[in-house]
Amino acid sequence: MPLYLSENINNTSFFSVWKLTESEEELLRLRPLSEQENSCFCFLKNNKRRKEWLTNRILLTHLIGQDFSLDYLPNGKPILLNPKLFLSISHSENFAAVFISKNKEIGIDIEKVRDNMGSLKDKFLLPEESQVIDHSDNILLHVYWGAKEAMYKIYSLYHPLFTEHLSLSCINLQKGTATGKIKKEDIEKTVNVIFKQIEDNILVCCFED
């Protein structure tokens, strides 16, 4: 069972990361499906999506330790109906990550490090961020991208723009911490950010105070 990482944040929020190495058949042996789940699973045709779908449920079983009811909002955001916990899910090429919280809005992103992130910086950096950031620091660029992806998952109903409404500050690369902020019209909130490198991926978690 390649449970790669599992961490507890202040006894209220928990995340786990799974390395995608098993076949679909092996995953099904690890997490047998209920009749209802199997009906949903049969509609999935893409092999990678099927494995991610199974891995999500394996990680949730690990984190929650009980039966659960998982659904999706029209915008694709996953929600836990039973137990009622805050939830965020992310996938990269070879990892899956699930983040749950008892009482905090949360977001998670895992992204495989790629060489061309610098060429995409104008799609996710505020002008003032672009002026001070070292554009040659590829890992730092991925932290910005991942943090804004995770923040967007928290505040997607407000439709924030990465280059206007979401910002990152107080970045400590040694500790793997930062502060995120959304500021748009009548909403202004700050979130805690933690990040770490997992093999060739950057994992970022955001959670409200």
BELFEN-V703306 format. One record per backbone hydrogen bond with DSSP energy under -0.5 kcal/mol. CO is the residue of the C=O (numbers start at 1). NH is the residue of the N-H. If there is no record, write none. Layout:
co | nh
CO | NH
CO | NH
This chain:
co | nh
1 | 3
2 | 4
2 | 19
5 | 17
7 | 15
8 | 10
9 | 12
9 | 13
12 | 102
13 | 9
14 | 100
15 | 7
16 | 98
17 | 4
17 | 5
18 | 20
18 | 96
19 | 21
23 | 27
24 | 28
25 | 29
26 | 30
27 | 31
34 | 38
35 | 39
36 | 40
37 | 41
38 | 42
39 | 43
40 | 43
41 | 44
46 | 50
47 | 51
48 | 52
49 | 53
50 | 54
51 | 55
52 | 56
53 | 57
54 | 58
55 | 59
56 | 60
57 | 61
58 | 62
59 | 63
60 | 64
60 | 65
61 | 65
68 | 70
69 | 81
69 | 82
71 | 79
73 | 76
77 | 73
79 | 71
79 | 81
82 | 69
83 | 85
85 | 80
86 | 101
88 | 99
90 | 97
94 | 20
95 | 92
96 | 18
97 | 90
98 | 16
99 | 88
100 | 14
101 | 86
105 | 208
107 | 206
109 | 204
111 | 202
114 | 117
116 | 119
116 | 120
117 | 120
118 | 121
120 | 123
121 | 124
121 | 125
126 | 130
127 | 131
128 | 132
129 | 132
129 | 133
133 | 135
134 | 137
136 | 138
137 | 141
138 | 142
139 | 143
140 | 144
141 | 145
142 | 146
143 | 147
144 | 148
145 | 149
146 | 150
147 | 151
148 | 152
149 | 153
150 | 154
151 | 155
155 | 158
155 | 160
156 | 159
161 | 164
161 | 165
161 | 166
165 | 183
167 | 181
169 | 179
171 | 173
172 | 176
172 | 177
176 | 195
177 | 172
178 | 193
179 | 169
180 | 191
181 | 167
182 | 189
184 | 187
187 | 184
189 | 182
190 | 209
191 | 180
192 | 207
193 | 178
194 | 205
196 | 203
197 | 199
198 | 201
200 | 113
201 | 198
201 | 203
202 | 111
203 | 196
204 | 109
205 | 194
206 | 107
207 | 192
